Amino acid sequence: MNPDLIARIVGYVAMATVCLSFQVKNPRGTLWVMAAATGLFSIHFALLGAVTGCILNALNVLRNLAILCTDAHKLSGKIAMHVLSPAYWAAPFVFLLLPGVTVGIPDFVLGVIMTIASYVFWHQNATSIRVVHFFAVSPGWMVYNVLAGSIPGVITETLNMLSVVVYWVRGWIKKSKKSTESEKLFCKTS
């Protein structure tokens, strides 16, 4: 079987797993499903020969498992955070030293983005996660996916960004409905 076809199949299964994670309603379950999805994306990038994408996704698996198994506020969680988060930034530099591995500016930029995102994910503030994901993580991965030739990756990041937009629009609609209802209530009582 063609290795490129296998890479695409694994990528589409990873994409479907990410879509499944949107359906999981509890945060721990979402992290388990996302760990599986990022593991599949790690295999996908390995099959494409995109070493940085492979390792950064493998680090995502480790980060998700560490978040599940530790408390971010306890010493073990803080140690895990300060060990794993800089590993994203360091990975492209390590690959730079390996013969036969090509590392470019997008690899370094994505490493920095994922380091920042990792710290944000550790603190588990939903608003911060959405903002960082929309303005940094998804665009960074989008560029990387295009350069690596990962169609499932491009689709996944598009869906991730659309998901954040839908969340913000729904919040805006709810907020405007509440203000309209309070204006009606105020007018009736005046």
N, CA, C and O of each residue as an XYZ file, in Angstrom:
760
protein
N       0.838     -1.179      0.000
C       0.000      0.000      0.000
C       0.886      1.246      0.000
O       1.961      1.248      0.600
N       0.447      2.269     -0.653
C       1.163      3.533     -0.784
C       1.300      4.224      0.583
O       0.291      4.452      1.251
N       2.541      4.565      1.016
C       2.729      5.225      2.318
C       1.982      6.558      2.426
O       1.501      6.916      3.501
N       1.886      7.291      1.313
C       1.156      8.564      1.336
C      -0.325      8.329      1.601
O      -0.963      9.102      2.316
N      -0.872      7.260      1.023
C      -2.281      6.915      1.251
C      -2.499      6.527      2.714
O      -3.490      6.922      3.327
N      -1.574      5.756      3.261
C      -1.685      5.379      4.677
C      -1.632      6.622      5.558
O      -2.395      6.737      6.517
N      -0.729      7.556      5.233
C      -0.627      8.808      5.994
C      -1.941      9.575      5.942
O      -2.394     10.100      6.959
N      -2.556      9.644      4.767
C      -3.839     10.357      4.623
C      -4.941      9.670      5.425
O      -5.731     10.335      6.094
N      -4.995      8.340      5.358
C      -6.025      7.599      6.098
C      -5.876      7.860      7.596
O      -6.855      8.166      8.277
N      -4.654      7.738      8.104
C      -4.409      7.992      9.533
C      -4.789      9.439      9.871
O      -5.368      9.691     10.928
N      -4.471     10.385      8.990
C      -4.827     11.787      9.209
C      -6.327     12.002      9.278
O      -6.811     12.753     10.125
N      -7.068     11.346      8.390
C      -8.531     11.504      8.416
C      -9.150     10.831      9.641
O     -10.151     11.314     10.169
N      -8.567      9.728     10.095
C      -9.050      9.102     11.335
C      -8.759     10.033     12.515
O      -9.592     10.177     13.411
N      -7.586     10.664     12.520
C      -7.256     11.634     13.565
C      -8.232     12.804     13.536
O      -8.693     13.259     14.582
N      -8.546     13.290     12.334
C      -9.496     14.390     12.190
C     -10.864     13.993     12.731
O     -11.505     14.783     13.425
N     -11.319     12.784     12.425
C     -12.610     12.296     12.927
C     -12.589     12.196     14.452
O     -13.595     12.457     15.113
N     -11.435     11.817     15.004
C     -11.317     11.723     16.458
C     -11.406     13.101     17.098
O     -12.014     13.254     18.158
N     -10.806     14.108     16.463
C     -10.936     15.477     16.968
C     -12.404     15.901     16.941
O     -12.895     16.499     17.898
N     -13.102     15.595     15.853
C     -14.529     15.922     15.756
C     -15.319     15.215     16.857
O     -16.257     15.784     17.414
N     -14.942     13.985     17.167
C     -15.588     13.247     18.251
C     -15.379     13.958     19.580
O     -16.271     13.964     20.429
N     -14.208     14.558     19.767
C     -13.921     15.232     21.041
C     -14.873     16.399     21.290
O     -15.135     16.745     22.442
N     -15.394     17.012     20.222
C     -16.361     18.103     20.398
C     -17.674     17.596     20.987
O     -18.446     18.376     21.545
N     -17.930     16.305     20.867
C     -19.173     15.726     21.363
C     -19.076     15.262     22.815
O     -20.096     15.005     23.455
N     -17.868     15.157     23.329
C     -17.666     14.703     24.707
C     -17.938     15.879     25.638
O     -17.374     16.961     25.469
N     -18.793     15.661     26.603
C     -19.237     16.779     27.442
C     -18.429     16.974     28.714
O     -18.515     18.035     29.331
N     -17.643     15.977     29.127
C     -16.872     16.199     30.341
C     -15.406     16.456     29.991
O     -14.867     15.816     29.088
N     -14.760     17.381     30.694
C     -13.393     17.795     30.340
C     -12.376     16.649     30.354
O     -11.500     16.597     29.490
N     -12.479     15.742     31.312
C     -11.539     14.620     31.370
C     -11.709     13.719     30.147
O     -10.726     13.264     29.563
N     -12.941     13.469     29.771
C     -13.200     12.653     28.587
C     -12.664     13.316     27.333
O     -12.118     12.654     26.450
N     -12.824     14.632     27.262
C     -12.303     15.380     26.111
C     -10.786     15.239     26.029
O     -10.237     15.041     24.945
N     -10.110     15.341     27.174
C      -8.648     15.203     27.171
C      -8.213     13.805     26.724
O      -7.214     13.666     26.018
N      -8.954     12.773     27.128
C      -8.619     11.407     26.684
C      -8.776     11.277     25.176
O      -7.914     10.711     24.503
N      -9.870     11.798     24.651
C     -10.107     11.704     23.205
C      -9.071     12.538     22.449
O      -8.576     12.112     21.406
N      -8.743     13.720     22.968
C      -7.732     14.554     22.318
C      -6.346     13.907     22.382
O      -5.546     14.069     21.460
N      -6.060     13.182     23.454
C      -4.783     12.456     23.530
C      -4.717     11.422     22.411
O      -3.681     11.249     21.769
N      -5.837     10.737     22.186
C      -5.877      9.750     21.092
C      -5.722     10.436     19.737
O      -4.994      9.952     18.870
N      -6.409     11.559     19.558
C      -6.344     12.284     18.282
C      -4.939     12.797     18.007
O      -4.441     12.672     16.888
N      -4.292     13.376     19.019
C      -2.947     13.894     18.791
C      -1.945     12.759     18.582
O      -0.959     12.916     17.861
N      -2.204     11.619     19.217
C      -1.362     10.448     18.944
C      -1.472     10.014     17.489
O      -0.472      9.685     16.851
N      -2.694     10.017     16.972
C      -2.899      9.675     15.558
C      -2.262     10.716     14.634
O      -1.678     10.366     13.609
N      -2.376     11.994     14.999
C      -1.722     13.029     14.186
C      -0.203     12.893     14.244
O       0.483     13.198     13.269
N       0.322     12.440     15.370
C       1.763     12.200     15.466
C       2.188     11.130     14.454
O       3.198     11.282     13.767
N       1.419     10.062     14.370
C       1.695      9.005     13.385
C       1.546      9.558     11.971
O       2.367      9.275     11.099
N       0.500     10.343     11.747
C       0.247     10.957     10.438
C       1.460     11.771      9.976
O       1.923     11.615      8.847
N       1.976     12.647     10.864
C       3.123     13.473     10.485
C       4.393     12.643     10.311
O       5.231     12.954      9.464
N       4.535     11.590     11.111
C       5.694     10.704     10.937
C       5.659     10.067      9.553
O       6.687      9.983      8.881
N       4.485      9.620      9.126
C       4.351      9.014      7.802
C       4.585     10.025      6.678
O       5.032      9.660      5.591
N       4.276     11.309      6.950
C       4.536     12.359      5.956
C       5.999     12.806      5.963
O       6.439     13.515      5.057
N       6.747     12.393      6.980
C       8.142     12.816      7.098
C       8.299     14.171      7.753
O       9.367     14.778      7.670
N       7.257     14.654      8.400
C       7.285     15.948      9.091
C       7.649     15.698     10.557
O       6.775     15.512     11.403
N       8.942     15.697     10.836
C       9.449     15.292     12.148
C       8.949     16.206     13.261
O       8.518     15.722     14.308
N       8.999     17.509     13.053
C       8.569     18.438     14.099
C       7.099     18.242     14.429
O       6.737     18.202     15.605
N       6.250     18.120     13.426
C       4.831     17.876     13.664
C       4.596     16.587     14.425
O       3.730     16.520     15.297
N       5.365     15.567     14.094
C       5.266     14.279     14.776
C       5.598     14.432     16.256
O       4.834     13.982     17.109
N       6.709     15.051     16.564
C       7.156     15.170     17.955
C       6.278     16.135     18.742
O       5.967     15.865     19.903
N       5.869     17.255     18.141
C       5.008     18.193     18.865
C       3.666     17.548     19.216
O       3.120     17.804     20.289
N       3.135     16.719     18.326
C       1.896     16.011     18.644
C       2.131     14.932     19.701
O       1.263     14.697     20.541
N       3.282     14.280     19.671
C       3.603     13.305     20.724
C       3.707     14.015     22.080
O       3.272     13.483     23.101
N       4.290     15.220     22.077
C       4.334     16.010     23.313
C       2.926     16.400     23.767
O       2.661     16.474     24.967
N       2.019     16.652     22.812
C       0.632     16.948     23.175
C      -0.003     15.758     23.902
O      -0.748     15.939     24.865
N       0.295     14.554     23.439
C      -0.228     13.359     24.114
C       0.284     13.328     25.551
O      -0.489     13.135     26.489
N       1.594     13.520     25.715
C       2.177     13.518     27.060
C       1.579     14.619     27.932
O       1.281     14.395     29.105
N       1.404     15.814     27.353
C       0.822     16.922     28.118
C      -0.599     16.593     28.560
O      -0.957     16.826     29.715
N      -1.417     16.048     27.647
C      -2.791     15.706     28.009
C      -2.821     14.644     29.102
O      -3.615     14.740     30.038
N      -1.974     13.644     28.991
C      -1.918     12.608     30.022
C      -1.427     13.175     31.345
O      -1.920     12.792     32.406
N      -0.455     14.089     31.291
C       0.036     14.715     32.522
C      -1.049     15.565     33.173
O      -1.183     15.565     34.397
N      -1.821     16.287     32.371
C      -2.926     17.082     32.918
C      -3.949     16.158     33.574
O      -4.486     16.479     34.635
N      -4.219     15.021     32.952
C      -5.178     14.064     33.513
C      -4.677     13.422     34.801
O      -5.468     13.128     35.697
N      -3.377     13.207     34.897
C      -2.820     12.438     36.019
C      -2.253     13.294     37.143
O      -1.910     12.761     38.198
N      -2.147     14.592     36.951
C      -1.586     15.450     37.996
C      -2.541     16.609     38.266
O      -3.453     16.883     37.487
N      -2.309     17.268     39.369
C      -3.050     18.472     39.715
C      -2.148     19.659     39.375
O      -1.028     19.757     39.875
N      -2.637     20.547     38.532
C      -1.821     21.678     38.066
C      -1.337     22.557     39.212
O      -0.339     23.264     39.067
N      -2.029     22.524     40.350
C      -1.684     23.397     41.465
C      -0.723     22.741     42.456
O      -0.164     23.413     43.322
N      -0.534     21.424     42.327
C       0.388     20.725     43.221
C       1.778     20.693     42.602
O       1.953     20.990     41.420
N       2.762     20.329     43.413
C       4.151     20.334     42.967
C       4.366     19.424     41.762
O       5.079     19.798     40.830
N       3.768     18.250     41.765
C       3.961     17.321     40.639
C       3.430     17.914     39.337
O       4.048     17.755     38.285
N       2.294     18.593     39.405
C       1.731     19.240     38.221
C       2.595     20.385     37.731
O       2.774     20.561     36.526
N       3.129     21.161     38.652
C       3.989     22.291     38.273
C       5.297     21.793     37.663
O       5.795     22.378     36.701
N       5.850     20.725     38.213
C       7.075     20.156     37.652
C       6.810     19.643     36.242
O       7.581     19.912     35.321
N       5.719     18.905     36.077
C       5.368     18.376     34.751
C       5.181     19.512     33.755
O       5.640     19.424     32.616
N       4.500     20.594     34.185
C       4.263     21.729     33.294
C       5.574     22.370     32.870
O       5.757     22.693     31.697
N       6.494     22.558     33.825
C       7.747     23.247     33.510
C       8.755     22.351     32.797
O       9.756     22.844     32.277
N       8.510     21.055     32.765
C       9.360     20.153     31.990
C       8.811     19.996     30.571
O       9.560     20.080     29.598
N       7.499     19.767     30.458
C       6.900     19.515     29.147
C       6.772     20.769     28.279
O       7.038     20.717     27.079
N       6.373     21.879     28.867
C       6.120     23.079     28.063
C       7.353     23.565     27.301
O       7.239     23.845     26.107
N       8.525     23.680     27.931
C       9.704     24.110     27.157
C      10.179     23.073     26.142
O      10.932     23.403     25.226
N       9.749     21.830     26.298
C      10.154     20.789     25.341
C       9.641     21.104     23.942
O      10.285     20.743     22.957
N       8.490     21.772     23.836
C       7.959     22.174     22.527
C       8.937     23.129     21.843
O       9.219     23.010     20.651
N       9.438     24.070     22.621
C      10.354     25.077     22.083
C      11.698     24.440     21.728
O      12.320     24.801     20.729
N      12.138     23.488     22.556
C      13.452     22.881     22.374
C      13.496     21.881     21.218
O      14.549     21.690     20.609
N      12.368     21.243     20.909
C      12.349     20.167     19.900
C      12.963     20.576     18.565
O      13.812     19.842     18.060
N      12.581     21.716     17.958
C      13.198     22.076     16.671
C      14.716     22.268     16.762
O      15.433     21.975     15.805
N      15.208     22.759     17.908
C      16.650     22.935     18.067
C      17.369     21.592     18.125
O      18.476     21.446     17.606
N      16.730     20.615     18.760
C      17.309     19.270     18.816
C      17.364     18.683     17.407
O      18.362     18.075     17.019
N      16.286     18.868     16.644
C      16.249     18.331     15.275
C      17.268     19.009     14.371
O      17.769     18.410     13.419
N      17.565     20.258     14.680
C      18.554     20.996     13.902
C      19.924     20.314     13.968
O      20.723     20.402     13.035
N      20.175     19.640     15.080
C      21.458     18.956     15.282
C      21.519     17.581     14.621
O      22.601     17.019     14.452
N      20.364     17.042     14.250
C      20.326     15.707     13.664
C      20.606     15.760     12.165
O      20.031     16.587     11.457
N      21.483     14.885     11.675
C      21.754     14.880     10.231
C      20.548     14.343      9.452
O      19.886     13.394      9.873
N      20.290     14.963      8.331
C      19.204     14.509      7.460
C      17.828     15.048      7.808
O      16.872     14.785      7.079
N      17.696     15.795      8.901
C      16.411     16.365      9.294
C      16.426     17.846      8.948
O      17.299     18.586      9.402
N      15.467     18.277      8.149
C      15.372     19.678      7.753
C      14.451     20.414      8.718
O      13.319     19.995      8.957
N      14.947     21.504      9.262
C      14.174     22.328     10.187
C      14.184     23.744      9.646
O      15.236     24.286      9.306
N      12.991     24.341      9.569
C      12.882     25.698      9.060
C      12.226     26.632     10.058
O      11.885     26.228     11.169
N      12.054     27.859      9.664
C      11.449     28.871     10.526
C      10.059     28.450     11.014
O       9.754     28.664     12.187
N       9.189     27.852     10.156
C       7.877     27.428     10.671
C       7.973     26.440     11.833
O       7.121     26.449     12.721
N       8.997     25.594     11.838
C       9.180     24.645     12.939
C       9.468     25.380     14.246
O       8.905     25.051     15.290
N      10.357     26.386     14.178
C      10.700     27.148     15.374
C       9.514     27.973     15.864
O       9.255     28.039     17.065
N       8.798     28.600     14.938
C       7.632     29.404     15.309
C       6.573     28.521     15.960
O       6.000     28.886     16.987
N       6.313     27.363     15.364
C       5.318     26.450     15.936
C       5.760     25.954     17.308
O       4.923     25.786     18.196
N       7.045     25.717     17.499
C       7.548     25.310     18.813
C       7.288     26.363     19.875
O       6.889     26.037     20.992
N       7.514     27.630     19.530
C       7.254     28.727     20.473
C       5.758     28.840     20.750
O       5.349     28.984     21.902
N       4.944     28.776     19.704
C       3.485     28.853     19.879
C       2.997     27.739     20.801
O       2.186     27.981     21.695
N       3.484     26.530     20.587
C       3.030     25.396     21.392
C       3.541     25.483     22.832
O       2.888     24.977     23.745
N       4.696     26.117     23.049
C       5.177     26.330     24.419
C       4.217     27.250     25.163
O       3.809     26.953     26.285
N       3.858     28.366     24.536
C       2.911     29.304     25.145
C       1.566     28.627     25.371
O       0.973     28.747     26.442
N       1.089     27.910     24.349
C      -0.207     27.226     24.459
C      -0.194     26.189     25.563
O      -1.189     26.021     26.267
N       0.911     25.497     25.723
C       0.995     24.473     26.755
C       0.806     25.078     28.141
O       0.088     24.517     28.969
N       1.445     26.219     28.400
C       1.250     26.887     29.693
C      -0.208     27.302     29.875
O      -0.764     27.162     30.964
N      -0.825     27.811     28.814
C      -2.232     28.217     28.891
C      -3.124     27.004     29.156
O      -4.031     27.075     29.986
N      -2.876     25.896     28.463
C      -3.689     24.693     28.659
C      -3.559     24.155     30.080
O      -4.529     23.641     30.636
N      -2.379     24.266     30.669
C      -2.176     23.783     32.034
C      -3.067     24.513     33.008
O      -3.575     23.913     33.955
N      -3.266     25.795     32.791
C      -4.075     26.575     33.737
C      -5.569     26.376     33.541
O      -6.363     26.807     34.376
N      -5.956     25.742     32.472
C      -7.313     25.283     32.200
C      -8.373     26.382     32.323
O      -9.461     26.149     32.850
N      -8.046     27.576     31.835
C      -9.019     28.654     31.756
C      -9.617     28.608     30.352
O      -8.921     28.868     29.370
N     -10.909     28.278     30.257
C     -11.553     28.040     28.958
C     -11.444     29.245     28.021
O     -11.200     29.072     26.826
N     -11.619     30.448     28.538
C     -11.554     31.641     27.694
C     -10.146     31.820     27.133
O      -9.978     32.068     25.939
N      -9.142     31.697     27.987
C      -7.751     31.844     27.534
C      -7.393     30.780     26.506
O      -6.717     31.064     25.517
N      -7.846     29.560     26.743
C      -7.562     28.471     25.806
C      -8.146     28.791     24.442
O      -7.473     28.609     23.428
N      -9.387     29.266     24.394
C     -10.023     29.579     23.113
C      -9.305     30.719     22.387
O      -9.099     30.652     21.175
N      -8.931     31.746     23.115
C      -8.247     32.891     22.501
C      -6.899     32.464     21.930
O      -6.581     32.783     20.785
N      -6.103     31.741     22.726
C      -4.787     31.304     22.263
C      -4.934     30.323     21.105
O      -4.164     30.362     20.146
N      -5.920     29.453     21.203
C      -6.122     28.479     20.128
C      -6.502     29.177     18.825
O      -5.971     28.846     17.765
N      -7.416     30.138     18.902
C      -7.904     30.813     17.697
C      -6.847     31.703     17.055
O      -6.691     31.701     15.834
N      -6.122     32.465     17.873
C      -5.202     33.456     17.318
C      -3.764     32.970     17.150
O      -2.984     33.613     16.448
N      -3.394     31.855     17.776
C      -2.005     31.398     17.673
C      -1.890     29.936     17.254
O      -1.250     29.631     16.248
N      -2.498     29.036     18.009
C      -2.292     27.604     17.771
C      -2.827     27.174     16.407
O      -2.091     26.603     15.603
N      -4.089     27.443     16.148
C      -4.663     27.007     14.861
C      -3.977     27.653     13.658
O      -3.659     26.945     12.702
N      -3.734     28.977     13.662
C      -3.004     29.546     12.514
C      -1.596     28.949     12.357
O      -1.149     28.698     11.238
N      -0.904     28.725     13.478
C       0.430     28.130     13.401
C       0.398     26.730     12.802
O       1.202     26.395     11.931
N      -0.538     25.917     13.278
C      -0.669     24.568     12.724
C      -1.176     24.601     11.292
O      -0.813     23.745     10.485
N      -2.008     25.580     10.970
C      -2.525     25.691      9.600
C      -1.351     25.871      8.619
O      -1.275     25.190      7.597
N      -0.451     26.790      8.947
C       0.719     27.018      8.091
C       1.564     25.746      8.021
O       1.987     25.334      6.941
N       1.804     25.132      9.166
C       2.616     23.918      9.198
C       1.967     22.805      8.367
O       2.648     22.110      7.613
N       0.654     22.642      8.508
C      -0.064     21.610      7.751
C       0.044     21.838      6.245
O       0.238     20.891      5.482
N      -0.082     23.083      5.823
C       0.044     23.397      4.389
C       1.443     23.037      3.904
O       1.596     22.411      2.855
N       2.457     23.428      4.659
C       3.837     23.152      4.255
C       4.159     21.650      4.278
O       4.959     21.168      3.476
N       3.525     20.915      5.210
C       3.767     19.471      5.313
C       2.887     18.671      4.359
O       3.109     17.475      4.169
N       1.893     19.318      3.759
C       0.984     18.625      2.853
C      -0.074     17.816      3.572
O      -0.522     16.787      3.064
N      -0.479     18.267      4.747
C      -1.483     17.553      5.546
C      -2.870     18.151      5.327
O      -3.248     19.121      5.983
N      -3.615     17.568      4.408
C      -4.987     18.028      4.153
C      -5.873     17.799      5.378
O      -6.626     18.699      5.748
N      -5.813     16.618      6.030
C      -6.626     16.442      7.240
C      -6.276     17.454      8.332
O      -7.151     17.885      9.082
N      -5.015     17.827      8.420
C      -4.607     18.827      9.398
C      -5.202     20.191      9.109
O      -5.648     20.886     10.021
N      -5.210     20.577      7.836
C      -5.806     21.859      7.446
C      -7.300     21.864      7.774
O      -7.816     22.837      8.324
N      -7.982     20.784      7.437
C      -9.425     20.691      7.720
C      -9.678     20.744      9.226
O     -10.599     21.422      9.681
N      -8.861     20.030      9.992
C      -9.030     20.008     11.448
C      -8.871     21.398     12.047
O      -9.677     21.810     12.881
N      -7.843     22.123     11.631
C      -7.636     23.469     12.181
C      -8.744     24.423     11.743
O      -9.126     25.314     12.502
N      -9.256     24.250     10.541
C     -10.396     25.059     10.095
C     -11.602     24.786     10.988
O     -12.282     25.717     11.419
N     -11.866     23.505     11.267
C     -12.984     23.141     12.156
C     -12.760     23.669     13.571
O     -13.704     24.122     14.217
N     -11.528     23.614     14.053
C     -11.223     24.150     15.387
C     -11.527     25.638     15.465
O     -12.124     26.111     16.432
N     -11.112     26.371     14.439
C     -11.345     27.815     14.430
C     -12.837     28.122     14.304
O     -13.346     29.034     14.955
N     -13.529     27.360     13.467
C     -14.980     27.552     13.335
C     -15.695     27.259     14.644
O     -16.659     27.941     14.992
N     -15.234     26.257     15.363
C     -15.822     25.918     16.652
C     -15.708     27.081     17.633
O     -16.658     27.377     18.358
N     -14.556     27.737     17.659
C     -14.366     28.880     18.550
C     -15.268     30.037     18.116
O     -15.869     30.702     18.960
N     -15.365     30.280     16.817
C     -16.232     31.351     16.317
C     -17.688     31.075     16.704
O     -18.389     31.978     17.163
N     -18.140     29.842     16.524
C     -19.520     29.480     16.903
C     -19.726     29.719     18.404
O     -20.763     30.246     18.810
N     -18.761     29.341     19.215
C     -18.868     29.563     20.661
C     -19.022     31.048     20.966
O     -19.876     31.439     21.762
N     -18.179     31.889     20.318
C     -18.257     33.327     20.566
C     -19.571     33.914     20.071
O     -20.157     34.755     20.752
N     -20.043     33.495     18.916
C     -21.309     34.010     18.379
C     -22.467     33.609     19.292
O     -23.338     34.424     19.597
N     -22.468     32.354     19.723
C     -23.534     31.902     20.629
C     -23.520     32.712     21.918
O     -24.579     33.074     22.431
N     -22.337     32.998     22.445
C     -22.230     33.819     23.649
C     -22.725     35.232     23.416
O     -23.395     35.816     24.269
N     -22.389     35.782     22.249
C     -22.826     37.130     21.917
C     -24.346     37.180     21.783
O     -24.978     38.127     22.251
N     -24.943     36.160     21.144
C     -26.403     36.109     20.973
C     -27.082     35.993     22.332
O     -28.068     36.681     22.595
N     -26.557     35.121     23.200
C     -27.138     34.973     24.535
C     -27.052     36.277     25.314
O     -27.992     36.666     26.006
N     -25.897     36.954     25.190
C     -25.704     38.215     25.899
C     -26.673     39.270     25.386
O     -27.245     40.020     26.178
N     -26.866     39.340     24.061
C     -27.773     40.347     23.511
C     -29.223     40.019     23.862
O     -30.022     40.934     24.060
N     -29.583     38.739     23.942
C     -30.940     38.361     24.359
C     -31.177     38.759     25.808
O     -32.254     39.249     26.147
N     -30.179     38.552     26.667
C     -30.318     38.922     28.072
C     -30.479     40.417     28.212
O     -31.309     40.872     28.999
N     -29.697     41.209     27.461
C     -29.804     42.661     27.575
C     -31.151     43.141     27.040
O     -31.732     44.075     27.592
N     -31.657     42.516     25.972
C     -32.970     42.881     25.436
C     -34.068     42.533     26.444
O     -34.992     43.320     26.651
N     -33.969     41.361     27.068
C     -34.964     40.969     28.071
C     -34.926     41.892     29.278
O     -35.976     42.244     29.816
N     -33.733     42.290     29.714
C     -33.638     43.191     30.860
C     -34.160     44.582     30.500
O     -34.732     45.259     31.355
N     -33.973     45.028     29.234
C     -34.524     46.316     28.805
C     -36.044     46.264     28.831
O     -36.690     47.214     29.274
N     -36.625     45.155     28.356
C     -38.091     45.009     28.378
C     -38.598     45.020     29.808
O     -39.601     45.666     30.112
N     -37.907     44.307     30.686
C     -38.302     44.259     32.093
C     -38.213     45.642     32.712
O     -39.099     46.048     33.464
N     -37.142     46.372     32.398
C     -36.943     47.712     32.935
C     -38.071     48.628     32.445
O     -38.606     49.413     33.228
N     -38.436     48.539     31.174
C     -39.477     49.399     30.609
C     -40.836     49.101     31.242
O     -41.633     50.016     31.448
N     -41.108     47.836     31.551
C     -42.383     47.460     32.169
C     -42.483     47.964     33.586
O     -43.568     48.339     34.031
N     -41.372     47.981     34.310
C     -41.410     48.406     35.720
C     -41.359     49.914     35.861
O     -41.668     50.437     36.932
N     -40.972     50.642     34.796
C     -40.836     52.096     34.912
C     -42.154     52.777     34.817
O     -42.223     54.003     34.896
